[in-house]
Amino acid sequence: MIEAMLHGFILAFGLILPLGAQNVFIFNQGAVQPTLWRAIPVVITAAICDALLILLAVLGVSLVVLTVTWLKTVLYAVGVCFLLYMGYLTWRNKPTVASEDVERFSPKRQVMFAASVSLLNPHAILDTIGVIGTSSLSYMGGEKWGFTIACILVSCIWFFSLCLTGRLIGSLDQSGTLLRGLNLASAIIMWVVATYMAWMMFSF
């Protein structure tokens, strides 16, 4: 059981660490919201979405995505459009944390955007299915559930830590200069990933 949980922890951490739309959005919300607790909706939503994807992968339900070519193409097409749009919004955003009129997402909007960046991200979905789902096949019974729970816990801890880090940096960077630079870099990364995904889509 311990070995399976350790495997799940290391594997999930390796998958969730790279910078992407989901991580960027959670970090930014932590930075621009007036308090850490005002950004909790985005953390909870992202954690629930990741838990859902992990459970589907471990249970084998989501393997259909890997076997149906047209479904994979649709998934990539939606992901490309979404990342292009998110990159545009991120590029345009000029955070000034100290300003009272800075645009801050309401809890409802946080939930909607967090669900979008979590569930409309083909790379995250395919990584979850292809890596976590495949790795879980090595375990049975209690060990499989230990592996699954460890993967889910990593998501919960990571998203909260990311939001907390954003809050700390946001409180130190009142002018928004650092956050603006991070936004520009994040937008470029999203566009590069979208371009790569478009290339992958036409390679099927």
C-alpha positions in Angstrom: 0.0 0.0 0.0 2.8 2.5 1.0 4.7 1.7 -2.2 1.6 2.3 -4.3 0.8 5.6 -2.6 4.4 6.8 -3.0 4.3 5.8 -6.7 1.0 7.8 -7.1 2.4 10.8 -5.2 5.6 11.1 -7.3 3.8 10.4 -10.6 1.1 12.9 -10.0 3.5 15.6 -8.8 5.6 15.1 -12.0 2.5 15.5 -14.2 1.0 18.6 -12.4 4.3 20.6 -12.0 4.7 22.0 -15.6 3.3 25.5 -16.2 0.0 25.4 -18.0 -3.3 27.2 -18.3 -4.7 25.6 -15.1 -1.7 26.5 -12.9 -1.5 30.0 -14.3 -5.1 30.7 -13.7 -5.0 29.4 -10.1 -1.8 31.4 -9.4 -3.2 34.6 -10.8 -6.5 34.3 -8.8 -4.4 33.9 -5.7 -2.5 37.0 -6.5 -5.3 39.4 -7.5 -8.0 38.4 -4.9 -8.0 40.6 -1.8 -7.6 37.5 0.5 -6.6 33.9 0.2 -10.1 32.7 1.1 -11.6 34.7 -1.8 -9.7 32.5 -4.2 -10.7 29.2 -2.5 -13.5 28.5 -5.1 -10.9 28.2 -7.9 -8.8 25.8 -5.7 -11.8 23.6 -4.9 -13.1 23.5 -8.4 -9.7 22.5 -9.9 -9.2 19.8 -7.3 -12.6 18.3 -7.9 -12.1 18.3 -11.7 -8.7 16.7 -11.3 -10.1 14.1 -8.9 -12.8 13.3 -11.5 -10.3 12.8 -14.3 -8.1 10.6 -12.2 -11.0 8.5 -11.1 -12.2 8.1 -14.7 -8.7 7.1 -15.8 -8.2 4.6 -13.0 -11.6 3.0 -13.6 -10.9 2.8 -17.3 -14.0 4.8 -18.4 -12.0 7.4 -20.2 -10.0 5.0 -22.4 -12.6 5.6 -25.1 -10.8 8.9 -25.8 -7.7 7.0 -26.8 -9.5 4.6 -29.1 -12.0 6.9 -30.9 -10.0 9.0 -33.4 -12.7 11.6 -34.2 -13.3 12.2 -30.5 -9.6 12.8 -29.9 -9.7 15.3 -32.8 -12.6 17.2 -31.4 -10.9 17.3 -28.0 -7.8 18.8 -29.5 -9.7 21.3 -31.6 -11.6 22.5 -28.5 -8.4 22.7 -26.6 -6.6 24.7 -29.3 -9.4 27.3 -29.4 -9.6 27.5 -25.7 -5.9 28.0 -25.2 -5.8 30.7 -27.9 -8.6 32.5 -26.1 -7.1 32.1 -22.6 -3.7 33.3 -24.0 -5.5 36.4 -25.4 -7.2 37.1 -22.1 -4.0 36.6 -20.1 -2.0 38.8 -22.5 -4.5 41.6 -22.2 -4.7 41.4 -18.4 -2.7 44.2 -16.7 -2.9 43.4 -13.0 -2.5 46.3 -10.5 -3.0 44.5 -7.2 -3.1 47.7 -5.1 -5.9 49.2 -7.2 -9.5 49.0 -6.0 -10.9 48.8 -9.5 -8.9 45.9 -10.7 -11.1 43.2 -12.2 -11.5 40.3 -9.8 -13.4 37.2 -10.7 -16.5 36.4 -8.7 -16.8 33.0 -7.1 -19.1 31.9 -9.9 -16.8 33.0 -12.6 -13.8 31.4 -10.8 -15.7 28.1 -10.8 -16.6 28.4 -14.5 -13.0 29.3 -15.6 -11.4 26.7 -13.3 -13.6 24.0 -14.7 -12.8 25.1 -18.2 -9.0 25.1 -17.8 -9.2 21.7 -16.1 -11.7 19.9 -18.3 -10.9 21.5 -21.7 -7.2 20.8 -21.5 -6.4 17.8 -23.9 -2.9 17.4 -22.6 -4.0 17.1 -19.0 -6.7 14.6 -20.0 -4.5 12.5 -22.2 -1.7 12.6 -19.5 -4.2 11.5 -16.9 -5.5 8.7 -19.1 -2.2 7.6 -20.6 0.0 7.9 -17.6 -2.1 7.6 -14.4 -4.7 5.3 -15.9 -2.0 3.0 -17.4 0.1 3.0 -14.2 -2.9 2.1 -12.1 -3.2 -1.2 -14.0 -0.2 -2.5 -11.9 -2.3 -2.5 -8.8 -5.4 -4.2 -7.5 -7.8 -3.7 -4.6 -6.5 -1.6 -1.7 -3.2 -0.8 -3.5 -5.1 0.7 -6.5 -7.2 2.9 -4.2 -4.1 3.9 -2.3 -2.4 4.9 -5.6 -5.6 6.8 -6.7 -6.0 8.7 -3.4 -2.3 9.7 -3.4 -2.7 11.2 -6.9 -5.8 13.1 -5.8 -4.1 14.4 -2.7 -1.2 15.8 -4.7 -3.7 17.9 -6.8 -5.4 19.3 -3.7 -2.1 20.2 -2.0 -0.5 21.6 -5.2 -3.5 23.8 -6.1 -3.7 25.3 -2.6 0.1 25.9 -2.4 0.0 27.5 -5.9 -2.9 29.8 -4.8 -1.0 30.6 -1.5 2.2 31.5 -3.4 0.2 33.7 -5.8 -1.3 35.5 -2.7 2.1 36.1 -1.2 3.7 37.4 -4.4 0.6 39.5 -5.0 0.9 41.1 -1.6 4.6 41.9 -2.3 4.1 43.1 -5.9 1.6 45.9 -5.3 2.4 47.6 -8.6 1.6 44.4 -10.6 4.9 44.6 -12.5 6.0 41.0 -11.7 2.5 39.7 -12.3 2.3 41.5 -15.7 5.6 39.8 -16.7 4.3 36.4 -15.6 1.1 37.0 -17.6 3.0 37.8 -20.8 5.2 34.7 -20.4 2.1 32.5 -19.6 0.2 33.8 -22.6 3.2 32.9 -24.9 3.4 29.4 -23.4 -0.4 28.9 -24.0 0.0 30.0 -27.6 3.0 27.7 -28.1 1.1 24.7 -26.6 -2.0 25.6 -28.8 0.2 25.6 -31.9 1.8 22.3 -30.9 -1.7 20.8 -30.3 -2.9 22.0 -33.7 0.1 20.3 -35.3 -0.7 17.1 -33.4 -4.4 17.3 -34.4 -3.5 17.4 -38.1 -1.0 14.5 -37.6 -3.7 12.0 -36.7 
